[in-house]
């Protein structure tokens, strides 16, 4: 259930995503102190997190989904909300910075749940 972004500069794209979030211009996304990202609406805040990883050899920026520690499962509703909002933010703000974005339907690197 990872998001995989194909881009020539994955490190630069991640920096730009963080800048957008930190400047409060990325809808309701929030960055934690350790670099994870969560959707900050009252319904979804801290219910799950995206952990970014840069895959240099593949020219990819990946966001793995992490469940909240006390959750047993990631529900389809939670997965759908987080993935659709992340892809919406990417397309709204960074459509010229990547070639494609994919949301996997099954667990993939770097998912942790």
N, C-alpha and C positions, 0 to 999 in steps of 0.2 A: 504494500500500500504506500509505496514511496512516490515522490514526485521527482522526475528526472528531466533536467533541463539541458539541452545541447547548446553550448555556447563556446565561442572561441576564447573567451576570457572569464572563466567561472569565478575566479577570485575577485575580479573587478565587479562582476554582477552581484556577488554576495555583499561586497562593500556598499554598493549602491542601494541594495535592498535594506541593509541596516540603516543607512542614512535616511531613507524614506520613512522607515518605522520610527527612528529616533526623533525625526522632525514632526511626527504626528500627522503625516500626510498619507499614510498607508491604511486608510479606512480605520479599522479597530485593531490592527496587529500590534503586539507588544513584544519587546525583546527582554529576555531574562538576563541576569548578570553573566551567566555562562554561555550566552549566545543562542540559546533556544528561542523559538518563536511560538507564541500562542495567540489565538484569536481572542480579543479582549472584550467581546460583548458579554453582558451579564450571563447569558445562557451558556456560553462556551468557554469563558476564561478559565485557564488552568485545567480544563478537562483533558487536554492532550497537548502535545508540543511537537513542533518540527525541529529536528536537529540537522543542521546543514553539514554536508561533507563535499569537499572538492575532489573530483576524480580527474586529475591532470591528464593522464594518458588517454582518457576517453573524451576529453573536453566536455565534462559534465559537472553541473552543480546538482547535487541530490539533496532532497529533504526527506529524512526518514521520520516516520511517525512514532512518537513515544506516548505510551499511555500514562495517565496519572498513576502514581504508585499504588494507591488503594483500589484501583479499578481492576477487575478480573479480565474484562474483555474490551475491545474496541467495537462499538456497535456500528452498523451500517450508516445510521443517521449521523453519528459523530464523524466517521470517516468522510462521508459525503460533504458535510458542512465544512470541514477543515480543508479538504482538497479543492472543493469548488471555490472557496474564498481565496485560497492561495493562488490558484490559476487565474482567477479574475483579477487579482492585484498585479500579477505578472503581466498579463495582457494589457491592462490599463496603463501601466507605467513603464514597462520594459520590453515592449513588443519588437523593438529594433535591436535589442541586445541578445537575442537568442534565435535559433532556427526552429526549435520545436520543444514542446513540453509534453510529458507523458505522465499520467497517473496510473500506477499499476493497480490491478484488482486483487492481487495476492501479496503476501509479505515478500519484500525484496530488500536488498541492502540499501540503506542502513537502518531499516525499521527495527524497533526494539519493543516488542510486546508479546 
